Amino acid sequence: MRNRLATMLLSLLLVPAWVGAQSLPSPAQAAPAQGDAREPAVQEATSAPLIPRPRRWQPGEGSFVLDSGVAVLAPRDARSREIADFLRQALADDHGLWLSAAGTRGERAIELRLDAAVTGAEAYRIEITPQRALLSAAQPRGLFWAVQSLRQLLPAGRADRIELPAVRIDDAPRYGYRGHMLDVSRHFMSVDFIKKQLDLLSYYKINTFRWHLTDDQGWRIQIRRYPKLTQVGAWRSEDDGRRYGGYYNQAQIREVVEYARLRNIMVIPEIEMPGHASAALAAYPELSCRKQPIEVPNSWGVFKDVYCAGDESTFEFLYNVLDEVVELFPAPYVHIGGDEAPKDRWQESASSQQRMRAEGLKSEDQLQAWFVRRIQRYLAGKGKTLIGWDEILDGGLGKDAIVEVWRGDEPAQRALRNGNRIVVASPFYLDRASSDLSLEALYRTDFAAAPVFARHAKQVLGAEAPLWTERVTPRNAEAMLYPRLLAFAENTWSGIGEYPDFQRRVALQYPRLDAWQVNYGPESADLVSYRVQRDPEQRLWRVQAQRGFADLRIHYTSDGREPDASSPWFEDALEVRKPGLLKLTPIRHGRAYAPSRGYALVKHLGLDRAVTYSQPAHPRYRGNADTATLSDGVLAGDDHADGRWTAWNSGDVDATVDLGKAAKLRAVSARFLQQTNSWILPPRGLQLSTSDDGEHWTPQAELILDVDAADLSQRYHNLRLALPEPVRARYLRLHIQTYGALPEGHAGAGSPSFYFVDEMVIE
């Protein structure tokens, strides 16, 4: 998937191309007018407190006193007056200062001025003297960024009087597309949450919000012509039986788009096609090739059911959907996804094969290219430009489409050679852990040096920082976004500078983020990581927490209830003696910074007993290497790489438990994971044997599984082998029969499958 990081090249290099916030100008319009984009800033680097770093910073003499006697003056056009009102409201909200909207140029004032001498769609100039603060730009877009820079010059907190040191700032961005993509399909985000993020994006001059509104796990936008998209497609059943989901009605969509417009942000919708469409197909299965009912998936991965390219009804549906979408979003772009579209269903579909013959197409890749071109033509008729992930290049693509690059250098080069404009996302995936993509690493990511991009500079529109939300919810989203989005903002506006200076300026932002109750994360470490181990000698479980902030507290409960700020807490270590459902929540400043993490602790006959294997577990998935993971009383979670699962992929295995002395045995249970997209399948069968001496074995029970290898959902198989009659024995052996090679039709067909096993619970 797009967040499968092994496929990404983090060293993707680009060169700047200037474009506007609401549309992409011609090359002539794009040329920087205030010096080359690589030109170093004429400033005392350590004196500019702003993020992004301005191009020129020249301190002056004296200071301007900002108090309630200052007026805000603006040109008479509607947008300039909106900007002046925004500034007045921001000063009132952040500092308690109410400034007048009336006044004359002779008075002390903050004056907003449209000045054609400031060249560039987003360029601006600030001149602060003891008499006034003059904010100038050729266009309102630049004028708004001047206001945001002025706000950053003010110290955090409320005050009756603020002194602004005299300074002149000349600034303009290197790239015209500076975007953030938020996936609201995997986990839904409220309108209030999105507005808060728009406030922050705007504050740091990120001018594009890409709204990932549809995917396999949820359809999040109301389409009046197709009500089942939100009645059915917006909801899924979780493993615990909960109904999860949500969607935005069209009034809320318009509200968000307008909120963003006032803050200089363009909103681009993403409506996935032809793949990542399970939620839509669950609502309208007739749009699939098999025409069979499916459920909205509650797991992650790539699913084989896609829109059927051979059916005209597919395009009638998509055209009708897009008709409503384009009415809601004034941006000149629509993103259609286009990535990770398996061709299995098209290969078996009579109508799709007939489509290929009729259109003279030689492969399913060409069929997808035909699909994309057809949608592109329809959007062009609506005055919209198509954007898609770089798979839309496969099979051929017209040069008018914009390619978003996520798979690294090679598709970027193909797109550029094909004449397409590109937006680069590869190095900026914010769902990566901070320990893997630190603030410094992101800041230092150089995407402006490779010769191949230099030859196509005008085609490089900018970059985007996506946040995929498979394992992100509203609770931990901000810890993934901030402060790394600040580094992205500076990287795309100013370019790479001196990291110590940037880090100093980031530190100045934390009081503001605290005041706005932003749950930002650490700069180079994960927010928190846990390790739960069994101590057999003390007969207890020991929880260790590695915290990214010294003032982060881990609040917990042991009865399955959600912890809150009133729950007991610990910092580094906790000892637990009783079994139960332990839940841990990191809390800072009285707010939960991440979803709770649960650990089911169980006692059984095999607890603390030695487990031996007939062959070693896979080195990457052998649980905690220094503990008996299958007999430590800790059940695994939903992440196969969480250190709680033990896995093999090289044949059958015998897991043998020595109970230390004979005991009465009634049953053995174990949980197995199925995650077909990740090559994980349950076993074909289990056999249970017992022994008194560890040498002579008596078969006791057997279980044969009917494994559906085509089931792409994530499932847990709770398997229990009950003995016909209780048996006394000291040794117990569970023989696990592997599924074997992955079946035909799987991406890894012929390769050995994995099987992942949890705690062996002995009754």
Secondary structure as UniProt FT lines:
FT   TURN            2..3
FT   HELIX           5..7
FT   TURN            10..11
FT   HELIX           27..30
FT   TURN            37..38
FT   HELIX           45..47
FT   STRAND          56..66
FT   TURN            68..69
FT   STRAND          71..73
FT   HELIX           78..95
FT   TURN            105..106
FT   STRAND          109..114
FT   TURN            116..117
FT   TURN            121..122
FT   STRAND          124..128
FT   STRAND          132..137
FT   HELIX           140..153
FT   STRAND          162..171
FT   STRAND          177..183
FT   HELIX           191..203
FT   TURN            204..205
FT   STRAND          208..212
FT   STRAND          214..215
FT   TURN            216..217
FT   STRAND          218..219
FT   TURN            224..225
FT   HELIX           228..231
FT   TURN            232..234
FT   STRAND          235..237
FT   TURN            239..240
FT   STRAND          243..245
FT   HELIX           250..262
FT   TURN            263..264
FT   STRAND          266..273
FT   HELIX           278..283
FT   HELIX           285..287
FT   TURN            309..310
FT   HELIX           312..328
FT   STRAND          333..337
FT   HELIX           344..348
FT   HELIX           350..359
FT   HELIX           364..381
FT   TURN            382..383
FT   STRAND          385..389
FT   HELIX           390..393
FT   TURN            394..395
FT   TURN            399..400
FT   STRAND          402..405
FT   HELIX           409..417
FT   TURN            418..419
FT   STRAND          421..424
FT   HELIX           426..428
FT   TURN            430..431
FT   TURN            434..436
FT   HELIX           439..443
FT   HELIX           451..454
FT   TURN            455..456
FT   HELIX           457..459
FT   STRAND          460..467
FT   TURN            470..471
FT   TURN            474..476
FT   HELIX           477..481
FT   TURN            482..483
FT   HELIX           484..493
FT   HELIX           499..515
FT   TURN            516..517
FT   STRAND          528..535
FT   TURN            536..539
FT   STRAND          540..547
FT   TURN            550..551
FT   STRAND          553..557
FT   TURN            565..566
FT   STRAND          569..570
FT   STRAND          573..576
FT   STRAND          580..588
FT   TURN            589..590
FT   STRAND          591..592
FT   STRAND          597..601
FT   TURN            605..608
FT   STRAND          610..613
FT   TURN            619..620
FT   TURN            625..626
FT   HELIX           629..631
FT   TURN            640..641
FT   STRAND          646..648
FT   STRAND          653..675
FT   HELIX           676..678
FT   STRAND          685..691
FT   STRAND          698..704
FT   TURN            709..710
FT   STRAND          715..737
FT   TURN            744..745
FT   TURN            747..750
FT   STRAND          754..757
FT   STRAND          761..762
//
